[in-house]
Structures are given as structure tokens and as C-alpha cells.
Amino acid sequence: MAEPTTDPAATTDPEAPSYEAAREELVDVVRRLEAGGSTLEESLALWERGEQLAGTCQRWLDGARARLDEVLDADD
């Protein structure tokens, strides 16, 4: 029986970035949006990318929480 993946993002996208890479890019996207000066189209594209990155980060965090819960449940 194969070990379950510890990478929650890999279950939906095998090319998904690591949590750290997604978070770093998300920070850059937010900085660029806050700075302004982009066209509406550029801003919308940045927003959409930010939503994707936020989803990736959330999947990583959800996976980490599930792993912690499994360990804590096993200790009971």
C-alpha cells in the first residue's frame, strides 16, 4: 500500500508550488496591487493569481492541520 502524500497541493496540482514559494509570490502580488499603477487588466490578472496562491497556501495549511490532528488523535 502506498504512503499517502504529505503534499496536499500535489493531490490537485502536481506542479503546485511549495507553501513557502506560494506565500512569497502572494506577498509580491499583494505588494504590487497595493502599489497601484497597473492597468485594470493587469490588476485583475494579479488578483486572480493571488486567489490561486491563497488557495494553494490554504490547502497546505489544511493538510498540516489534518496531519497534526491525526497525531493528536493517535495520542488519545
PyMOL commands that set and color helices and strands:
alter all, ss='L'
color gray80, all
select helices_A, chain A and resi 8-11+19-35+40-75
alter helices_A, ss='H'
color red, helices_A
deselect
rebuild
show_as cartoon
